[in-house]
Amino acid sequence: MSTDRPEKPVTYISVDIEAAGPSPSGFAMLSVGACVVDPRSVDAPDTEPGFYVELQPDREGVLDSAMSVGGFTLDGLRASGTAPEAAMQQFADWIDTVTPAGHRPVMVGFNAVFDWMFVADYFHRYLGRNPFGHSALDIKAFYLGVTGSSWAGTSMNFVAERYGLSITLTHNALDDARDQAALFRAVRGELASRD
């Protein structure tokens, strides 16, 4: 496939968020975690530093089921969280640090559409720009394309089982981002083994 411009190499960054509800229009992003999918230390990818921050809420909407998942309270985050603008600046700075010169950072998520809407909204609202640009890569959709599975077969449990990975969601955004990165590496490995 030809393009008018040369394709930049990419740096895949696995991102996970926890939120107070289903959309950024009425609910706050509570935490964000991220890690590089292909760390320099391939033998111990979980030891490479990642990014994690808890945010002060900027909205008052609360869905009890969402709050119980992460164990957060809005009052607790008001007291201990980072102001959203500062949190997003820290995240942008970290992305710049881990993305080599000349590379494009690509956000990767498991059900990326959910995490993406919060990340994109917060970056644009607080920094006026999104370091990831305007798109993300969804691991569930990628897995569907690689394996020909059914949509129901793209649950994290099924995907992890296929690759012999033991994953228990902790709902700590950095832990979950690392688990997502392991899943993505496994799916890419299956695709690469066909060549």
C-alpha positions in Angstrom: 0.0 0.0 0.0 1.5 3.3 -1.0 1.1 6.5 0.9 1.9 10.1 0.1 4.1 10.4 3.1 6.5 8.0 4.9 5.0 6.1 7.8 6.5 7.0 11.2 7.5 4.2 13.5 5.1 3.8 16.4 5.5 3.3 20.1 2.5 1.4 21.5 1.4 2.6 24.9 -1.1 0.6 26.9 -3.5 2.9 28.8 -6.2 2.1 31.4 -8.4 4.4 33.3 -10.8 4.2 36.2 -13.9 6.6 36.1 -16.8 7.5 38.3 -19.3 6.6 35.5 -19.7 5.7 31.8 -18.8 9.0 30.1 -16.7 12.1 30.6 -19.6 14.4 30.0 -21.0 13.7 33.5 -18.4 11.7 35.3 -14.8 12.2 36.4 -11.8 10.3 35.4 -10.4 9.0 38.7 -7.1 7.5 37.7 -5.0 6.7 34.7 -2.2 4.2 34.3 0.1 3.5 31.3 3.1 1.5 30.2 5.0 0.9 27.1 3.9 -2.3 25.3 7.4 -3.1 24.1 9.6 -2.2 27.1 13.4 -2.2 26.8 13.5 -5.0 29.4 11.8 -7.8 27.5 12.6 -10.3 30.2 10.9 -8.3 32.9 8.4 -6.0 31.3 6.5 -5.3 34.5 9.6 -3.9 36.2 9.9 -1.0 33.7 8.6 2.2 35.1 5.0 3.0 34.1 2.8 6.0 34.7 0.1 6.3 37.3 -1.8 9.2 38.7 -5.1 9.7 40.7 -7.1 12.8 39.8 -9.2 15.2 41.7 -12.7 14.9 40.4 -13.9 17.7 38.1 -17.5 16.4 37.9 -19.9 15.3 40.6 -21.7 12.5 38.9 -21.3 9.1 40.5 -22.3 5.6 39.5 -22.1 3.5 42.6 -21.1 0.4 40.7 -18.2 2.3 39.1 -17.0 3.7 42.3 -17.0 0.4 44.1 -14.8 -1.2 41.4 -11.8 1.0 42.1 -12.4 1.7 45.8 -12.3 5.4 45.3 -14.4 8.1 46.8 -14.8 11.6 45.4 -14.0 13.1 48.8 -10.9 11.0 49.1 -9.7 12.1 45.7 -10.5 15.7 46.4 -8.0 15.5 49.3 -5.3 13.4 47.8 -5.7 13.5 44.0 -3.7 15.6 41.5 -5.5 18.5 39.8 -6.6 17.4 36.4 -4.6 19.9 34.4 -1.4 19.0 36.3 -2.2 15.2 36.0 -2.7 15.5 32.2 0.5 17.5 31.9 2.4 14.8 33.8 0.9 12.2 31.5 1.8 14.1 28.4 5.4 14.6 29.7 5.7 10.9 30.4 4.4 10.0 26.9 7.1 12.4 25.5 9.8 10.8 27.6 9.0 7.2 26.6 8.4 7.9 22.9 11.6 8.0 20.9 12.3 10.9 18.6 10.6 10.4 15.3 8.1 7.9 16.6 4.4 8.4 17.0 2.8 7.3 20.3 -0.3 5.0 19.8 -2.7 4.4 22.7 -3.6 0.7 23.1 -6.5 -0.4 25.3 -8.7 -3.4 26.0 -12.0 -1.9 25.0 -10.1 1.2 24.0 -13.3 3.1 23.1 -14.2 3.5 26.8 -10.7 4.6 28.0 -10.1 6.7 24.9 -13.1 8.9 25.4 -11.9 10.0 28.8 -8.2 10.3 27.8 -9.0 12.3 24.7 -11.5 14.5 26.5 -9.2 15.3 29.4 -6.2 16.0 27.2 -8.2 18.4 25.0 -10.0 20.0 27.9 -7.0 20.6 30.1 -4.0 20.8 27.6 -5.7 21.7 24.3 -4.0 18.8 22.6 -3.9 15.0 22.7 -0.4 13.5 22.3 -2.0 10.4 20.9 -3.6 12.3 18.0 -7.1 11.3 17.2 -7.1 7.5 17.3 -6.4 4.5 19.4 -5.9 0.7 18.8 -8.5 -1.6 20.5 -7.0 -5.0 21.5 -10.5 -6.6 21.4 -11.0 -5.6 17.8 -7.4 -6.6 16.9 -7.9 -10.0 18.5 -11.1 -10.4 16.6 -9.3 -9.7 13.3 -6.4 -12.0 14.1 -8.4 -15.0 15.4 -11.7 -14.7 13.6 -13.3 -15.2 17.0 -16.9 -14.1 17.8 -17.4 -10.8 19.7 -18.5 -12.8 22.8 -15.1 -14.6 22.6 -13.2 -11.3 23.0 -13.7 -11.1 26.8 -10.5 -10.7 28.7 -10.9 -14.1 30.3 -11.1 -15.9 27.0 -8.3 -14.0 25.4 -6.0 -14.5 28.4 -6.8 -18.2 28.5 -6.0 -18.6 24.8 -2.4 -17.4 25.5 -1.9 -19.0 28.9 -1.9 -15.7 30.7 -3.1 -15.4 34.3 -4.9 -12.1 34.6 -6.9 -10.8 37.5 -8.1 -7.3 37.0 -7.1 -5.3 40.1 -8.7 -2.1 38.8 -5.4 -0.3 39.6 -5.0 1.5 36.3 -1.2 0.8 36.0 -1.6 -2.9 36.9 -4.4 -3.3 34.3 -2.4 -1.4 31.7 0.4 -3.9 32.2 -2.0 -6.8 31.8 -3.4 -5.3 28.6 0.1 -4.9 27.3 0.8 -8.6 27.9 -2.4 -9.5 26.0 -1.5 -7.3 23.1 2.0 -8.8 22.9 0.5 -12.2 22.9 -2.0 -11.4 20.1 0.8 -9.8 18.0 2.9 -12.9 18.6 0.2 -15.1 17.2 0.0 -12.9 14.1 3.8 -12.9 13.7 4.0 -16.7 13.9 2.0 -17.0 10.7 4.6 -15.2 8.6 
